[in-house]
Amino acid sequence: MKLLSWNVNGLRAIYKKGAFNTLFEINPDIICLQETKAHPEQLSEEVRSPAGYFSYFDHSKIKKGHSGVAIYLKTKFKNQISKVEYGIGNKKLDQEGRFLAIHLNPLKSDSEETVIINCYFPNAGVSPERFIFKMEYYDKFLKFINKLKKDGKKIIFCGDINTAHKEIDIARPKENEKHTGFLPIERAWIDKIIFNGYIDTFRFFYPKKIQYSWWDMKTFARNRNVGWRIDYFFISENLKNSLKKAEILDNIMGSDHCPILLELK
């Protein structure tokens, strides 16, 4: 199974740039998009339902053109879906359209259900209130996935986590150690994710590789590769033996982020 994740910084924008179709040329089974900034009714049929795929959207209920996530799946998965969840089950945290979870029935009777989670985690840089919101979201998200794990599910979660984990994941760690997105408390949450039995798939394959997934557009940081790795695919340990490939596709343009890829056997 091949999965892609990308913070598109506007789904309509990447469609106009031609980058939307580029994703489908990779022939993924599942595509998870963050920061779509659109309600489904604002999108053309071609964007909502590309040939061979069907989709689910979660969008902001309080501010149009803000946040939003989408999952595209190949039509072969239609009969496997047992449940779709829009949000982590907290009214305050779910107002911004940041979360989708797709439950897939196993193809083999002796296997467990797989849950694909696409999440656009909050950015805390705007105000102290948003920092509190982000950390509360982190806490509730971990409780959500741990409940699934306790129930024996196979878990894949991806998205823009809005935090670089280690110094290797950011071009200028010393200059940013007091900036949101690289604060000790934020990085400690990713430590906690790993401690709870989830695998950072890129680091599984590349423990020392320096590669980024986001660059500041205002300073043209991508031209100088002054970036951050803040986009991730994590899997639960019961999927470890299925790992085949994890990549950052930094050759694909169209957003301030680039797509990331995960392949499972």
C-alpha positions, -999 to 999 in steps of 0.1 A, spaced: 0 0 0 13 34 -10 3 65 10 10 102 4 6 131 28 9 168 19 1 201 35 -10 218 3 -16 253 17 -48 256 -3 -62 227 -24 -76 250 -51 -42 267 -53 -23 235 -60 -49 224 -85 -44 256 -105 -7 251 -104 -10 215 -117 5 200 -86 -27 182 -77 -25 160 -108 12 153 -101 3 134 -69 -19 110 -89 9 103 -113 27 86 -84 -3 62 -83 -9 62 -45 -35 41 -29 -43 68 -3 -37 105 -3 -40 126 28 -40 164 24 -39 191 51 -47 228 50 -71 224 21 -88 257 29 -119 247 12 -154 232 17 -162 203 -7 -189 224 -24 -163 250 -34 -144 223 -54 -150 210 -89 -160 174 -94 -126 166 -108 -110 177 -75 -136 160 -53 -136 127 -72 -105 122 -94 -108 92 -117 -104 60 -98 -107 76 -63 -133 87 -38 -128 112 -10 -137 125 24 -133 161 37 -133 178 71 -135 216 70 -135 244 94 -169 251 109 -160 286 122 -139 302 95 -140 296 58 -107 293 40 -90 280 71 -74 246 79 -93 216 65 -82 180 57 -91 155 30 -84 118 23 -86 103 -12 -87 65 -15 -87 42 -45 -122 28 -53 -110 -7 -43 -112 4 -7 -149 13 -8 -161 -20 6 -135 -21 33 -145 11 51 -163 3 84 -163 38 99 -152 74 92 -145 98 121 -145 136 117 -126 148 148 -111 134 179 -144 137 199 -139 171 216 -163 198 205 -138 227 211 -109 210 193 -129 197 164 -143 231 152 -115 238 128 -117 207 106 -83 192 114 -90 155 116 -102 125 96 -99 88 105 -108 60 81 -113 25 95 -105 -2 70 -117 -38 75 -89 -63 71 -87 -84 39 -78 -115 60 -100 -128 87 -71 -133 111 -59 -97 108 -68 -65 127 -86 -34 114 -63 -6 101 -71 30 109 -57 57 86 -56 91 104 -49 124 87 -44 154 110 -34 190 106 -21 199 140 -24 234 153 3 261 148 10 277 182 29 308 170 0 333 169 -7 337 206 -4 322 241 -40 310 237 -31 291 205 -1 275 223 -25 262 250 -48 250 222 -20 231 205 -8 213 236 -44 204 245 -48 190 210 -16 170 213 -28 155 246 -63 145 233 -48 131 201 -25 108 219 -53 96 241 -74 90 209 -47 68 192 -38 50 224 -74 39 227 -73 25 192 -40 7 200 -55 -8 232 -83 -22 210 -57 -39 188 -60 -17 158 -32 -11 133 -26 26 132 -12 49 105 -13 86 112 2 114 92 1 151 87 16 184 95 25 180 132 39 216 133 69 206 154 104 195 145 115 167 167 153 167 169 181 191 160 187 171 128 151 180 118 157 217 116 183 238 97 189 263 125 182 246 158 200 270 181 183 301 166 149 284 171 151 266 204 129 293 220 105 295 191 72 276 188 76 245 167 108 236 184 102 242 220 112 215 245 76 208 256 65 204 219 94 181 211 88 161 243 53 153 230 69 136 200 92 117 224 60 106 242 45 94 209 75 72 202 76 60 239 40 49 235 49 26 206 46 46 174 74 46 148 86 77 130 88 60 96 113 84 80 137 81 109 133 43 109 149 42 74 171 73 77 183 79 113 209 105 102 196 119 70 190 157 68 159 165 48 131 189 53 94 191 45 86 228 51 103 261 42 94 297 50 81 313 18 86 349 29 123 345 32 127 322 1 141 296 25 135 267 1 160 281 -24 187 278 4 172 247 19 167 263 53 139 241 64 121 221 90 109 185 90 75 189 105 55 164 84 54 128 95 41 93 89 38 73 122 27 37 125 19 15 154 45 -12 162 22 -40 149 28 -26 114 66 -25 117 72 -57 97 51 -42 69 74 -12 64 88 -9 29 97 27 22 94 62 36 105 93 16 103 131 16 94 142 -19 111 176 -19 112 177 -57 74 184 -58 65 220 -57 33 240 -52 32 246 -14 55 258 14 55 221 23 64 191 2 47 157 1 59 127 21 55 91 11 50 58 30 49 23 15 38 -8 33 41 -44 21 
